[in-house]
């Protein structure tokens, strides 16, 4: 047996370790569906290693036998064979782990060293057991909803549990917001479990959406109806109170005939009650204004926070004037305060100051916030029913100054027309925010993977998008960081 054949076999094994086994491990760690991650690469690598071990053993035996025939000691050839076999197995393993090393060098430190966002370092005693103190009318729906309600979006990173959602109900929250594409349908399953026995007490909102993404203007009436019926099964209920056209960025999708016909049929069947639209997109203004003018929508769910685009206040007031309920989301302006606020007192009070400011607008029916811990219920609900405090404005101004150049306003979009690669810059920066500040690394990576164009194309670009940003965000730098954080390999 030639030593060159043994060397070649180990070279093949190491290559398979990196290319095949490493890729398999990467998808496994990232959490891909097992049915979409066949074990053939691992099997091929194992077969190659076994063959290399057999060839190494055959080579060693041949060399030992020849040595004995020549009356020479053969022990050293046996040891060489053992060392070669061990070294080959080790090299194959190292090459496979090297393929997923970013899980340690990039993802690991960001997951295990990051603190959960918008949660205080130290809870105050008076927050303990906080409950909803105020309920507001949700426009023409006539429903009275908790002023601070439960969201279950991507910011939870899949950490929200049915037990915490049930605690929210026990604390007085009676409005749940969910969607089929939140945490891969897990959100709807969790909230359905939490509502068992108390469904009639709840106002339940979901989206015209599939687990794989939004429904567009080209989808059929049957597609829209099927999507809602899927939600009903996961939520274990016979109806939802509100269905939104989800994350809408175009008037065409907002007013898609098939979506509205599907809603009318579902409403007649008693499976939905009200129609809404959610938008935090660059085209928010046009979408929201058209929704108000059409008079087809009962609720608007809009990105709204202190320091938001000035025109959003006028839109909210016009909606309220037509008795359209307004639910605020994205109220924490990126939830970056844990890393940016300097004193513990500021960190402890920021969420409550932000909520009090949003709820000080009488045209807002309530806000939704994603959470996953009982201590967050204590902290957040302490702001329920409270007017703004004397130090809130100063604190909010301080935070706004500190996130300047970091937080991408969800309804701006001025940079998009300046990108030569036509990247969804707003989505890329939002997924980066989920990863860095919300502690939702896995969900951020999943969402980034769904984007058609990735930010690796930013390398070497002159970045005309940066010049167009009114917030002076270093877009190219942040986008490239997003690609490094959200991509394996």
C-alpha positions in Angstrom: 0.0 0.0 0.0 1.5 3.3 -1.1 1.8 6.1 1.4 0.7 8.6 -1.3 -2.7 6.9 -1.5 -3.1 7.1 2.2 -2.2 10.8 2.1 -4.7 11.4 -0.8 -7.5 9.6 1.1 -7.0 11.8 4.2 -6.9 14.9 2.0 -10.3 13.9 0.6 -11.6 13.3 4.1 -10.5 16.7 5.4 -12.0 18.4 2.3 -15.3 16.6 2.9 -15.1 17.6 6.6 -15.0 21.2 5.7 -17.3 21.3 2.7 -19.8 18.6 3.5 -19.8 17.9 7.3 -19.1 21.6 8.1 -22.0 22.7 6.0 -24.3 20.1 7.6 -23.3 21.2 11.1 -23.8 24.8 10.2 -27.4 24.2 9.1 -28.0 22.0 12.1 -26.8 24.6 14.5 -28.7 27.4 12.7 -31.9 25.4 13.3 -33.0 24.4 9.9 -35.9 22.0 9.6 -34.4 18.5 9.8 -36.3 17.4 6.7 -34.5 20.1 4.7 -31.1 19.1 6.1 -30.3 15.6 4.9 -27.6 13.7 6.7 -25.9 12.5 3.5 -23.0 14.9 3.9 -22.3 13.6 7.4 -22.6 10.0 6.1 -20.2 10.7 3.2 -17.6 12.2 5.5 -17.9 9.2 7.9 -17.4 6.7 5.0 -14.4 8.7 3.7 -12.8 8.7 7.2 -13.5 5.0 7.6 -11.9 4.3 4.3 -8.9 6.5 5.2 -8.5 4.6 8.5 -8.6 1.3 6.7 -6.0 2.4 4.2 -3.8 3.8 7.0 -4.1 0.5 8.9 -3.3 -1.4 5.7 -0.2 0.8 5.1 1.0 0.3 8.6 0.6 -3.5 8.5 2.4 -3.7 5.2 5.3 -1.6 6.5 5.5 -3.7 9.8 5.5 -7.0 7.8 8.3 -5.8 5.5 10.3 -4.6 8.5 10.0 -8.0 10.1 11.0 -9.8 6.9 14.1 -7.7 6.9 14.7 -8.4 10.6 14.1 -4.7 11.5 11.9 -3.4 14.3 8.4 -2.6 13.0 7.1 -0.8 16.1 7.8 2.7 14.7 5.7 2.0 11.6 2.8 1.0 13.9 3.2 4.2 15.8 3.4 6.2 12.6 0.2 4.6 11.4 -1.6 5.3 14.7 -0.4 8.9 14.7 -1.4 9.3 11.1 -4.9 7.9 11.8 -5.4 10.1 14.8 -4.1 13.2 13.0 -6.3 12.6 10.1 -9.4 12.2 12.2 -8.5 15.3 14.2 -7.8 17.3 11.0 -11.2 16.3 9.6 -13.0 17.3 12.8 -11.1 20.7 13.0 -11.9 21.4 9.3 -15.6 20.8 10.0 -15.6 23.0 13.1 -13.7 25.6 11.2 -16.6 25.9 8.7 -18.9 27.0 11.6 -16.3 28.9 13.6 -18.4 32.1 13.2 -20.8 30.6 15.7 -18.0 31.2 18.3 -16.1 34.2 16.9 -19.2 36.2 15.9 -22.4 34.7 17.0 -21.3 33.1 20.3 -20.0 36.3 21.9 -23.1 38.2 20.7 -25.5 35.6 22.1 -23.9 34.6 25.3 -22.5 37.9 26.4 -25.5 40.1 25.3 -28.0 41.0 28.0 -31.7 40.8 27.2 -32.8 44.1 25.9 -35.2 46.6 27.5 -35.0 44.8 30.8 -33.7 46.7 33.8 -30.5 45.8 35.5 -32.3 46.0 38.8 -36.1 45.9 39.2 -37.6 48.3 41.7 -39.8 46.9 44.4 -42.8 49.1 43.5 -42.9 47.5 40.0 -43.6 44.0 41.4 -47.0 42.6 40.4 -47.9 45.6 38.2 -51.2 45.3 36.4 -53.0 47.1 33.6 -54.5 50.3 35.0 -56.3 51.7 31.9 -58.3 50.4 29.0 -59.0 52.5 25.9 -61.5 52.3 23.1 -60.2 50.8 19.9 -62.0 53.1 17.5 -65.1 51.9 15.7 -64.5 48.3 16.9 -65.9 49.5 20.3 -63.5 47.2 22.1 -61.8 48.4 25.2 -58.2 47.2 25.1 -55.4 47.4 27.6 -53.3 50.5 27.0 -50.2 48.3 27.1 -50.7 45.0 25.2 -48.8 41.9 24.2 -46.9 41.6 21.0 -45.1 38.5 19.8 -43.0 39.6 16.9 -39.5 38.8 15.8 -38.0 40.8 18.7 -38.9 38.0 21.1 -36.4 35.7 19.3 -38.7 32.8 20.1 -38.3 33.3 23.8 -41.9 34.1 24.6 -43.7 31.3 26.4 -47.4 30.4 26.8 -46.9 30.7 30.6 -45.7 34.3 30.3 -48.5 35.1 27.9 -51.0 33.7 30.4 -49.4 35.8 33.2 -50.0 38.8 30.9 -53.7 37.9 30.8 -53.8 37.5 34.6 -52.2 41.0 34.9 -55.0 42.5 32.8 -53.7 42.5 29.2 -56.6 41.6 26.9 -55.1 42.4 23.5 -52.8 39.9 21.7 -51.0 40.6 18.5 -49.5 37.7 16.5 -48.8 36.5 12.9 -48.2 33.2 11.1 -44.6 34.2 10.4 -43.6 35.2 13.9 -41.1 32.6 15.2 -42.2 30.2 12.4 -45.8 29.9 13.5 -44.8 29.2 17.2 -46.2 32.5 18.2 -49.8 31.5 17.2 -49.4 28.1 18.9 -48.2 29.7 22.1 -50.9 32.4 22.3 -53.6 29.9 21.5 -52.4 27.7 24.4 -52.3 30.8 26.7 -55.9 31.8 25.9 -57.5 28.4 26.7 -60.5 29.0 28.8 -60.4 32.8 28.5 -60.7 33.3 24.8 -63.9 35.4 25.1 -62.0 37.9 27.3 -59.4 38.6 24.6 -59.2 40.8 21.6 -57.1 38.8 19.1 -55.2 40.2 16.1 -53.3 38.3 13.5 -52.2 38.9 9.9 -53.1 37.9 6.3 -49.9 36.0 6.1 -48.3 32.5 5.6 -45.5 31.1 7.7 -43.2 31.7 4.8 -44.1 35.4 4.3 -46.7 38.0 3.3 -49.5 37.5 0.8 -49.4 39.8 -2.2 -51.8 41.4 -4.5 -51.4 38.5 -6.9 -52.6 35.9 -4.4 -56.1 34.4 -4.8 -59.1 34.8 -2.6 -58.7 31.1 -1.6 -55.0 31.8 -0.6 -56.1 34.6 1.8 -58.9 32.5 3.3 -56.6 29.5 3.7 -54.1 31.7 5.5 -56.6 32.8 8.1 -58.0 29.3 8.5 -54.5 28.1 9.2 -54.2 30.8 11.9 -57.5 29.7 13.5 -56.2 26.1 13.7 -52.9 27.2 15.3 -54.7 29.6 17.7 -57.3 26.9 18.6 -60.2 29.3 18.1 -63.1 29.7 15.7 -62.5 33.4 15.0 -60.1 36.3 15.2 -61.2 39.7 16.1 -58.8 41.6 13.7 -56.8 40.6 10.7 -54.2 42.9 9.3 -52.7 43.3 5.9 -49.2 42.7 7.2 -46.2 45.1 6.9 -47.8 46.8 3.9 -45.6 49.0 1.8 -47.7 49.5 -1.4 -51.2 50.8 -2.0 -51.7 47.9 -4.5 -51.3 45.3 -1.8 -53.3 47.4 0.6 -56.3 47.5 -1.7 -55.9 44.1 -3.4 -59.3 43.1 -4.5 -58.8 39.4 -3.5 -57.7 40.4 0.0 -60.8 42.5 0.5 -63.2 39.9 -1.0 -61.6 37.2 1.3 -62.1 39.5 4.3 -65.8 40.0 3.4 -66.3 36.3 3.1 -64.5 35.5 6.3 -66.5 38.2 8.1 -69.8 36.8 6.8 -68.7 33.4 8.0 -68.0 34.8 11.5 -64.3 33.9 11.3 -63.0 37.5 11.5 -64.6 40.7 12.7 -62.4 43.7 11.7 -59.9 44.6 9.1 -56.6 46.4 9.7 -53.2 47.3 8.2 -49.8 47.2 9.9 -47.0 49.2 8.4 -43.6 50.3 9.5 -42.2 50.5 6.0 -40.7 53.4 4.0 -44.0 54.0 2.3 -45.9 54.2 5.5 -47.3 57.7 4.8 -48.9 56.8 1.5 -50.2 53.4 2.8 -51.7 54.9 6.0 -53.3 57.9 4.2 -54.9 55.7 1.6 -56.2 53.3 4.3 -57.8 56.2 6.0 -59.3 57.7 2.8 -60.7 54.3 1.7 -62.7 53.9 5.0 -62.2 50.1 4.6 -60.0 49.7 7.7 -61.0 49.6 11.3 -57.5 49.7 12.8 -54.1 51.0 11.9 -51.0 49.5 13.5 -48.2 52.1 13.0 -44.6 52.5 14.1 -44.7 55.4 16.6 -42.2 56.6 19.1 -40.7 59.8 20.6 -38.7 61.5 17.8 -40.5 59.7 15.0 -41.1 61.4 11.7 -43.2 64.5 12.4 -46.0 63.6 9.9 -47.0 60.5 11.8 -48.8 62.5 14.4 -51.1 64.0 11.8 -51.9 60.6 10.3 -52.8 59.3 13.8 -55.0 62.3 14.5 -56.8 61.9 11.1 -57.4 58.2 11.7 -58.8 58.9 15.1 -61.1 61.6 13.6 -62.6 58.9 11.4 -63.0 56.6 14.4 -60.2 54.2 13.2 -58.4 52.6 16.1 -54.6 53.2 16.2 -52.2 50.7 17.8 -48.6 51.9 18.3 -45.6 49.5 17.7 -41.8 50.1 17.6 -42.3 52.3 20.6 -38.8 51.9 22.1 -37.0 53.3 19.1 -34.7 50.3 18.7 -34.5 49.3 22.3 -30.8 50.3 22.4 -30.9 51.9 25.9 -29.2 49.1 27.7 -25.9 49.8 25.8 -26.3 53.5 25.4 -27.8 55.0 28.6 -25.2 55.7 31.2 -26.8 55.5 34.6 -28.8 52.7 36.1 -31.6 55.1 36.9 -31.9 56.1 33.2 -31.9 52.5 32.1 -34.6 51.6 34.7 -36.9 54.4 33.6 -36.5 54.6 29.8 -39.1 52.0 28.8 -41.7 53.6 31.1 -40.9 57.1 29.8 -41.2 55.9 26.2 -44.6 54.2 26.9 -45.9 57.2 28.8 -45.1 59.5 25.9 -46.8 57.3 23.4 -49.9 56.9 25.6 -50.1 60.7 26.3 -51.5 61.0 22.7 -55.3 60.6 23.1 -55.6 59.5 19.5 -53.6 56.3 20.3 -55.8 53.4 21.4 -52.9 51.5 22.9 -49.4 50.0 22.2 -48.1 46.5 21.7 -44.7 45.4 23.1 -43.0 42.0 22.7 -41.8 40.5 25.9 -40.9 37.1 27.3 -40.2 37.4 31.0 -42.4 38.1 34.1 -40.0 40.8 35.2 -40.7 42.7 31.9 -44.4 42.6 32.8 -43.6 44.2 36.1 -41.5 46.9 34.4 -43.7 47.6 31.5 -47.2 47.6 33.1 -46.0 50.0 35.8 -46.4 52.7 33.1 -50.0 51.7 32.5 -52.4 54.6 33.1 -49.6 57.0 34.1 -49.2 60.5 32.7 -45.7 61.6 31.6 -43.3 62.2 34.4 -41.4 65.5 35.0 -38.1 64.0 33.8 -39.4 62.0 30.9 -38.8 64.6 28.1 -35.2 65.1 29.2 -34.5 61.4 29.3 -36.1 60.8 25.9 -34.1 63.7 24.3 -30.9 62.2 25.8 -31.7 58.8 24.3 -32.6 60.3 20.9 -29.3 62.1 20.8 -27.4 58.9 21.7 -29.0 56.8 19.0 -28.5 59.5 16.3 -26.5 57.7 13.7 -27.5 54.3 14.9 -31.3 54.0 14.7 -32.9 53.6 11.3 -36.4 55.2 11.4 -38.8 52.5 10.2 -40.8 54.8 7.9 -38.1 56.9 6.3 -36.7 55.1 3.2 -34.8 58.1 1.7 -31.7 55.9 1.2 -33.4 53.2 -0.9 -33.5 55.1 -4.2 -29.7 55.8 -3.9 -28.6 52.1 -3.6 -27.1 50.9 -6.9 -27.7 47.3 -5.8 -31.4 47.9 -4.8 -30.8 46.5 -1.3 -33.7 46.5 1.2 -31.5 48.6 3.5 -34.3 49.2 6.0 -34.8 45.5 6.5 -31.1 44.7 6.7 -30.6 47.3 9.4 -33.7 46.1 11.2 -32.4 42.6 11.3 -29.1 43.9 12.6 -31.1 45.7 15.4 -32.8 42.4 16.3 -29.5 40.7 16.5 -27.5 43.3 18.5 -30.1 44.9 20.7 -33.1 42.5 21.1 -31.1 39.4 21.8 -33.0 37.7 18.9 -30.0 36.4 17.0 -31.5 33.2 15.5 -34.7 35.0 14.3 -32.6 37.8 12.9 -30.5 35.3 10.9 -33.6 33.6 9.7 -35.1 36.8 8.4 -31.9 38.0 6.8 -31.5 34.6 5.0 -34.9 35.3 3.4 -33.7 38.5 1.7 -33.1 38.2 -2.0 -30.1 40.5 -2.0 -27.5 40.5 0.8 -25.2 43.2 2.1 -21.9 41.5 1.0 -22.3 43.7 -2.2 -21.6 46.8 0.0 -17.9 46.0 0.1 -16.2 48.4 -2.3 -19.3 50.5 -3.0 -19.0 54.3 -2.8 -22.1 54.2 -0.5 -24.3 57.0 -2.0 -27.0 55.8 0.4 -25.1 57.2 3.3 -25.3 60.7 1.9 -29.1 60.4 1.6 -29.6 59.4 5.2 -31.0 62.3 7.3 -29.9 60.5 10.5 -26.3 60.4 9.3 -26.2 56.6 9.8 -23.0 54.9 8.3 -25.2 52.7 6.3 -22.5 50.8 4.4 -20.6 50.1 7.6 -23.7 48.9 9.4 -24.9 46.8 6.5 -21.6 45.0 6.2 -21.6 44.4 9.9 -25.1 43.0 9.5 -23.9 40.6 6.8 -21.0 39.4 9.0 -23.3 38.9 12.0 -26.2 37.3 10.2 -24.4 35.0 7.8 -22.5 31.8 8.6 -19.2 31.0 6.8 
